[in-house]
């Protein structure tokens, strides 16, 4: 038996995929998140709108997968998230099993909100990774740190591209309040940047050594858009 799954990507990568197939790969976002093993990422039809928006992809590929592969936990892993899911494969997929999907995929309002809050979480994860790999003392090599910084540049660019497509004034405040009150580290958590200096987590973006424009854009977006949204809410509700 066969199952139809989907892979979202950029149009400029399609020719290579049709020539070489889908090959396991550790992308910039995965690298910054600490993933070590290369994978192919696939999803079911219901999850396509989310992944297309999350990754700012403009092309959807239809992929035919043998059911025996999906049942083999040595080469395939499945993850279910809130509102969407994905498959991680370590086995290459031949070009003959791949074609462009002509189906229409539309985001629901709830999915739009989930994507918007997910980008706030991604910036948080990016800042936290930067704190532990670059700011705090550790045993990582200079080469490893330089590779990490390069992947931070690429990840910041991808997050920025997605954020620019949404109006964050339309994100219900409940999502932001849940983020702030989750008990987890947030962009506004105070961290020990040096033995004598404490900063909010997102302030670390200002210390980025290469002054990458996408990284600095994320800093200003948090500082001027997200922070202002929270401040306005607090003032309106008597918390300021």
N, C-alpha and C positions, 0 to 999 in steps of 0.2 A: 504493500500500500504506500501511497505517496501523500505528502502534506504540502500545501502551499503556504509559504511564509514570505516575509518581505524584508528588504534591506534598503535603508534610506541612505542617500549619498549625494555628492555634488555632480552636476552635469559634466564637468571637465574630467571626471574620473571614469566615466562610463566606457569609453573606448578601451581603456586599459583593462577594465573588468571583463568586457566581452572578449578580450584577447587572452587574458591570463586567469580568468575566474576570480572568485573571492578567496583571498588568502588571509590567514590569521595575522593580526597586526596589533601592536600597542600604539594607539593614537595619543596625541598630546593630552587630552582630558583624562584618559586612562592612566597615563604616566604620572601626571600630577597627583592623581588620586591614589597612587601607590600600587597600581596593578602591575604585576610582573609578567604574567603569562599572556601571550598573544591569542586573540580570539577573533572570530567572525561574529558580528552582532546581527541577529535577526529578530523579527517580531511577528505577531499575528496581525490579521487585518484590522482588528479593533484598536490596536495600539499604534498603527501607522500615523494618524494625525498628531499624536503626542510626540513621537520620535522625530517626525518631520520638522515640527516646530522647535523641539528641544535642541536639535542639532543644526537648525537652520539649513536643512537639506532642501534641494529643489528637484530631486529626482527619486522616484520610488522604483525599486527593482522587484520583480516577482520571482521567487526562488522555489524550485521543486526539490523537496527533501524526502529521502526514503525514511519511512517511519522507524526502521530499525536503528537509524542514527539517532533519532530523537529519544529513543528508549535506552540508549547506551550512555550511562552516566559517566563513562570514562572519556567520552568525546563531546558530550552535550550537557549543558547545565541550564536550568530554567529558573528565572526569577520573576516573582509577581510583586509589583509595586502598587501604590494607590492609584487606580485608574488605568494602568497599563502594565505591560510585561515585556520580557525579552529572553531570547535564547543566546547562550554563549557556545560557540562551536570551535573546536580546535582542528577540525578536519577541513581541508580546502574544498571548495565547491567548483565544479567544472563549468566552463562557459555555456555548455549545451543545456544546463539546468537553470539558466538565468535569462530573463527578458525584461524589458521596460513595462511597467504597469501603466495602463491608461485609465485606471479607475480614479474616481474623484474622492478625495479625503478631506473632510471638513471638521474643524475643531468645534466642540460644543463650548458654551460659556464656562462651564465648570472646568473643562480641560484647559482653557485659556488661563484661568486663575491658577490652576495647578502648575502650569508652565511658568507663570510669572513668579510665584513663590519659590519654585525650584531654582530659578536663577539667583535669587537672594541666598539660597542655601549653597549654591555652587560658589558664589563669591566668598561665602564664609569658609567653605572647605579649601578654597584656593589660598585665602589669607592664613588659615591654620597650617596648611602644608608649608607655606613660605616661612612662617614662624619657626617651624621645627627643622626645616632643611637649611635655611639661610641665616636666620636671625640668632637662634639659640646655638650654643656650642654643640658640636657633634663630630663624629668621626668620618663623615662623608668626604670623598676626595674632591679636589678642585674640579676635575673633569665631570664628576657626577653633579656637582652644584651648577656648573655652567649648562649642562644638559637640562637640568631642572628649570633654570631661568629661561632658557629658550622655549621650553614647553609651557611655561607660565605666560609668555608673550602670546603664543598661539591660542591658549585656552582663554585668555582675557579677550582676545579678538572675537572668538566664537560667542562668548557670553554677551559681549557688547552688541554683536550683530542681532542676537535674539531680543535683547532688552529693547533695542531701538524699534522693534516691530510692534511693541505693545504700549498702551497708555496705562501707566501704573496708577493713575488716579481712578481707574475703573476696577482696580483690585480691591475687593471688599476688605475693610479694615480688620475683620475677624482673622483673616489669614496672617496678617502682619502681627497682630496681638498674640496669636498662637505661637508664631515664630519667636517672639520676644520672651514669652512666658513659658517656653518649652522646658526650661531647666538645662538645656544644652548650651554650648558656647554659641554666641551670636556675634555679629559684626560690632556690637557695642560692648562686648565683654572687655574688661581691662586685662591686659597681658603685660608681663615683665619683659620689655624689649631689651633693656640693659640692666645691670645691677642697680642702677640709680633711676632709670626712667620707665614709667608705666605709660602705655598707650592703649587706646581702644583698638581692637583687632583690625578694623578696617583702616586705621591710620598707618598701618604697616605698608599699605600700598604706596604711600608717599615716599617711603624709604627705598623703593625698588631701584637698584643701582643703575640700570640702563635708561631710566626715565622713559620707558616705553609708552607711547601715546595711548595705547589701549588699556594698559594697567592704570595710568593716570586718569583716563576717562572713567574707569570703574570707581576710583576713589571719589572723583567729583560727583558722580551719579549718586553714590551712597550719601555723601556729605550734603548735597544740595537738593536731591529729589526724595530719597527714602527718609532721611533724617527730618526733612521739612514736613513730610506727610505725617510722621509720628508726632512731631512738635505741634502741628496744627490740630491733630486729634486730641492731644493732651490739653491744649489750651481751650478747645471747645468744650471739653468735658471737665474742666476745673482741676486738671492734674498738673498744670504748668506752674 
